[in-house]
Amino acid sequence: MQFENHSNYNCEIQIDDGNRYRVSANWLHNQKLDEWQGWICHAGDTRLYIDKDLEVWSGECKNDLLGSALDGFTLLPKTQCCRPRCTGCTDDLMVKKHATASNRSKGRDSFDAQMGTGLVEFFNKNVTPYPTDVGAPAFDLVPVERQKDIMLNVARLHAQQEYDRIMSLVKILQQQADSIRRRLEITDAVHSAKYDFQIYHNQCYWLVHDRTRAFVRLVPLGPKDWSTGAPDDYQYIARVKWLGDYSWIEVDENGEVVADGYGTNGT
């Protein structure tokens, strides 16, 4: 395969002859050059993925479970890729990774180097931004505490988003429960009311309190439907509608379901 530098790149690769090329991550995926099963990958400390259950993984490929954003997780500096191919996610493709063979490329300036207690393979002093010789330019280490703060903030953000989503569902369920409770109250009120006419499904009626006889009636006429005015003894409670499942709901003067489940009382 012919390799060349891309004008629009986000990755750097080194091939077996030691040459390096700057290429696009998508190009690697399209050319099926992302088959890295068995390679060493650094997704466990440079590319974290938090799923909907707030579990923290090394990369979107979910190669390793690192813990939970709520209960804590541990970074994994090096892990061995167990996927036949990378996910195709650009961020995962850009993560540093290399074959497990020691210095397989055998480049002139490519060699293994000991950094602290770890071994950095395929080390090339000509392209690394870090000092490799005496007198090399100094660089600042990433503050560990600041990195921990960033991870904590990300975890809190995802946890807060999930909490807000759950609470919005709780609010909807509460509204539905209140609506059902109100329907039961109206249904019980209608069944305990007195009426002496035939009722029909999907028709609207009125619940009134007969103050003279001290009981609740179901009547077909509203407070404004009487030609000579509503009886003085009638205190209108609510307009109701009989549904096909034999339950009753409260509706407004236009026959629409009362949004808050309570409506307004006629007089």
C-alpha positions as CSV (number, residue, x, y, z in Angstrom):
1,M,0.0,0.0,0.0
2,Q,1.2,3.5,-0.9
3,F,1.4,5.9,2.0
4,E,1.5,9.7,1.8
5,N,0.9,12.7,4.1
6,H,-2.6,14.1,4.1
7,S,-3.3,17.8,4.0
8,N,-6.2,17.2,6.5
9,Y,-4.8,14.9,9.2
10,N,-5.4,14.1,12.8
11,C,-3.1,11.0,13.3
12,E,0.5,10.1,12.8
13,I,1.5,6.5,12.0
14,Q,4.8,4.8,11.7
15,I,5.1,1.8,9.3
16,D,7.6,-1.1,9.3
17,D,10.3,0.8,7.4
18,G,10.4,3.4,10.1
19,N,8.8,6.2,8.0
20,R,6.1,8.3,9.6
21,Y,3.0,9.7,7.9
22,R,0.3,12.2,8.9
23,V,-3.1,10.8,7.9
24,S,-6.8,11.0,8.6
25,A,-8.3,8.7,11.2
26,N,-11.3,8.1,8.9
27,W,-8.9,7.1,6.1
28,L,-7.4,4.4,8.4
29,H,-10.8,3.0,9.0
30,N,-11.9,3.1,5.4
31,Q,-8.6,1.3,4.4
32,K,-9.2,-1.3,7.1
33,L,-5.9,-0.4,8.7
34,D,-7.6,-0.4,12.2
35,E,-7.3,-4.1,12.9
36,W,-5.3,-3.8,16.1
37,Q,-6.4,-6.8,18.1
38,G,-3.5,-7.7,20.5
39,W,-1.9,-4.3,20.3
40,I,-1.2,-2.1,23.3
41,C,-3.6,0.8,23.5
42,H,-3.6,3.9,25.8
43,A,-7.4,4.4,25.7
44,G,-7.6,3.6,29.4
45,D,-6.0,6.9,30.4
46,T,-6.4,9.2,27.4
47,R,-9.8,8.3,26.0
48,L,-12.6,7.6,28.5
49,Y,-16.2,6.8,27.6
50,I,-19.1,7.2,30.0
51,D,-22.3,5.3,29.0
52,K,-25.9,5.9,29.9
53,D,-25.5,3.8,33.1
54,L,-22.6,6.0,34.1
55,E,-20.1,3.2,33.7
56,V,-16.6,4.4,32.7
57,W,-14.8,2.5,29.9
58,S,-11.5,2.7,28.1
59,G,-12.7,4.1,24.8
60,E,-16.0,3.9,23.0
61,C,-15.1,0.4,22.0
62,K,-15.6,-0.5,25.7
63,N,-12.4,-2.6,25.8
64,D,-12.1,-2.4,29.6
65,L,-14.5,-1.4,32.4
66,L,-12.7,1.1,34.6
67,G,-15.4,1.7,37.1
68,S,-18.4,4.0,37.7
69,A,-18.6,7.8,37.4
70,L,-20.6,7.7,40.7
71,D,-18.6,5.2,42.7
72,G,-15.1,5.9,41.3
73,F,-12.9,4.5,38.6
74,T,-9.2,3.7,37.9
75,L,-7.3,4.8,34.9
76,L,-5.5,2.0,32.9
77,P,-2.3,3.4,31.3
78,K,-1.9,0.4,29.0
79,T,-4.4,-2.2,27.9
80,Q,-4.3,-4.9,25.2
81,C,-6.9,-4.4,22.5
82,C,-9.3,-7.3,22.3
83,R,-11.5,-6.1,19.4
84,P,-11.0,-7.4,15.8
85,R,-11.4,-3.8,14.5
86,C,-11.6,-0.4,16.0
87,T,-15.1,1.1,16.5
88,G,-14.6,3.6,13.7
89,C,-15.0,6.4,16.2
90,T,-12.5,9.2,15.3
91,D,-11.5,9.8,18.9
92,D,-10.8,6.0,19.4
93,L,-8.8,5.8,16.2
94,M,-6.6,8.8,17.3
95,V,-5.6,7.1,20.6
96,K,-1.9,6.1,20.8
97,K,-1.4,2.4,20.2
98,H,1.4,0.1,19.0
99,A,2.1,-3.6,18.3
100,T,3.4,-5.7,21.2
101,A,6.6,-6.7,19.4
102,S,9.5,-4.8,20.8
103,N,10.9,-2.2,18.3
104,R,9.5,-4.1,15.3
105,S,10.0,-1.2,13.0
106,K,13.8,-1.2,13.5
107,G,14.0,2.4,12.4
108,R,17.3,4.3,12.6
109,D,15.9,6.6,15.3
110,S,13.3,4.2,16.7
111,F,14.1,2.4,20.0
112,D,12.6,1.4,23.3
113,A,13.1,3.8,26.2
114,Q,12.6,3.4,29.9
115,M,10.6,6.2,31.4
116,G,10.3,5.9,35.2
117,T,9.0,2.4,35.9
118,G,7.4,1.9,32.4
119,L,8.7,1.0,29.0
120,V,7.9,3.3,26.1
121,E,8.1,1.3,22.9
122,F,8.9,2.7,19.4
123,F,10.4,5.8,20.9
124,N,11.6,8.3,18.2
125,K,13.6,11.2,19.6
126,N,13.3,13.2,16.3
127,V,9.5,13.6,16.5
128,T,8.6,13.3,20.2
129,P,7.8,16.7,22.0
130,Y,9.5,15.4,25.2
131,P,13.2,15.8,26.1
132,T,15.4,12.8,25.4
133,D,18.8,14.2,25.8
134,V,20.8,16.4,28.2
135,G,20.0,20.1,27.4
136,A,16.6,19.3,25.8
137,P,13.9,21.9,26.3
138,A,11.9,21.6,29.6
139,F,8.2,20.9,29.6
140,D,5.5,21.2,32.2
141,L,3.9,18.0,33.5
142,V,0.1,17.9,33.5
143,P,-1.0,18.6,37.1
144,V,-2.6,15.4,38.4
145,E,-5.0,17.3,40.7
146,R,-6.3,19.4,37.8
147,Q,-6.7,16.3,35.7
148,K,-8.7,14.7,38.5
149,D,-10.9,17.8,38.7
150,I,-11.6,17.6,35.0
151,M,-12.6,13.9,35.3
152,L,-14.7,14.6,38.3
153,N,-16.5,17.5,36.6
154,V,-17.2,15.3,33.6
155,A,-18.6,12.6,35.8
156,R,-20.7,15.1,37.7
157,L,-22.1,16.6,34.4
158,H,-23.2,13.2,33.1
159,A,-24.6,12.2,36.5
160,Q,-26.6,15.5,36.7
161,Q,-27.9,15.0,33.2
162,E,-29.1,11.5,34.1
163,Y,-30.6,12.8,37.4
164,D,-32.5,15.6,35.6
165,R,-33.8,13.1,33.0
166,I,-35.0,10.7,35.7
167,M,-36.6,13.6,37.7
168,S,-38.5,14.8,34.5
169,L,-39.8,11.2,34.1
170,V,-40.8,11.2,37.8
171,K,-42.7,14.5,37.3
172,I,-44.6,13.1,34.3
173,L,-45.5,9.9,36.2
174,Q,-46.7,12.1,39.1
175,Q,-48.9,14.1,36.8
176,Q,-50.3,10.9,35.3
177,A,-50.9,9.5,38.8
178,D,-52.7,12.7,39.8
179,S,-54.8,12.5,36.7
180,I,-55.8,8.9,37.4
181,R,-56.6,9.7,41.0
182,R,-58.8,12.6,39.9
183,R,-60.6,10.4,37.4
184,L,-61.3,7.9,40.2
185,E,-62.6,10.7,42.4
186,I,-65.0,12.0,39.7
187,T,-66.1,8.4,38.8
188,D,-66.9,7.7,42.5
189,A,-68.8,11.1,42.8
190,V,-70.9,10.3,39.7
191,H,-71.8,6.8,40.9
192,S,-72.9,8.1,44.2
193,A,-74.9,10.9,42.6
194,K,-78.7,10.7,41.9
195,Y,-80.2,11.1,38.4
196,D,-83.4,10.0,36.7
197,F,-82.5,10.1,33.0
198,Q,-80.7,7.8,30.5
199,I,-76.9,8.6,30.2
200,Y,-74.8,7.9,27.1
201,H,-71.1,7.4,26.5
202,N,-69.0,10.4,25.4
203,Q,-71.7,12.8,26.5
204,C,-71.2,15.6,29.0
205,Y,-73.2,16.2,32.2
206,W,-72.9,18.3,35.3
207,L,-72.4,17.4,39.0
208,V,-74.4,19.7,41.3
209,H,-75.0,19.8,45.0
210,D,-78.7,20.0,45.8
211,R,-78.6,22.2,48.9
212,T,-82.3,21.7,49.8
213,R,-82.1,17.9,49.7
214,A,-78.5,17.7,50.8
215,F,-77.2,15.3,48.2
216,V,-75.3,15.4,44.8
217,R,-77.2,15.2,41.5
218,L,-76.1,14.5,38.0
219,V,-78.0,16.8,35.6
220,P,-77.8,17.3,31.8
221,L,-78.0,21.1,31.9
222,G,-75.2,23.5,32.8
223,P,-75.6,26.7,34.8
224,K,-76.2,28.8,31.6
225,D,-78.4,26.3,29.8
226,W,-81.6,27.0,31.7
227,S,-84.1,29.3,30.0
228,T,-85.2,30.8,33.3
229,G,-82.0,30.4,35.2
230,A,-80.5,27.5,37.1
231,P,-82.4,26.4,40.3
232,D,-81.4,28.4,43.3
233,D,-80.7,25.2,45.2
234,Y,-78.2,23.9,42.7
235,Q,-74.5,24.5,43.5
236,Y,-72.5,23.4,40.4
237,I,-69.4,21.3,41.2
238,A,-67.9,20.2,37.9
239,R,-68.7,19.2,34.3
240,V,-68.1,15.6,33.6
241,K,-67.9,13.2,30.6
242,W,-68.7,9.5,30.5
243,L,-65.9,7.5,28.7
244,G,-66.2,4.2,26.9
245,D,-64.4,2.4,29.7
246,Y,-67.2,3.4,32.1
247,S,-65.0,5.9,33.9
248,W,-65.7,9.6,34.2
249,I,-63.4,12.6,33.7
250,E,-63.7,16.3,34.4
251,V,-64.0,18.6,31.3
252,D,-64.3,22.3,30.7
253,E,-67.2,24.1,29.0
254,N,-65.8,23.1,25.6
255,G,-65.7,19.4,26.4
256,E,-61.9,19.4,26.7
257,V,-60.2,17.5,29.5
258,V,-59.3,19.8,32.4
259,A,-55.5,20.1,32.3
260,D,-54.9,20.3,36.0
261,G,-57.5,17.7,36.8
262,Y,-59.6,20.0,38.9
263,G,-61.3,22.6,36.7
264,T,-63.6,25.4,37.8
265,N,-66.8,25.2,39.7
266,G,-70.0,26.7,38.3
267,T,-72.4,28.6,40.5
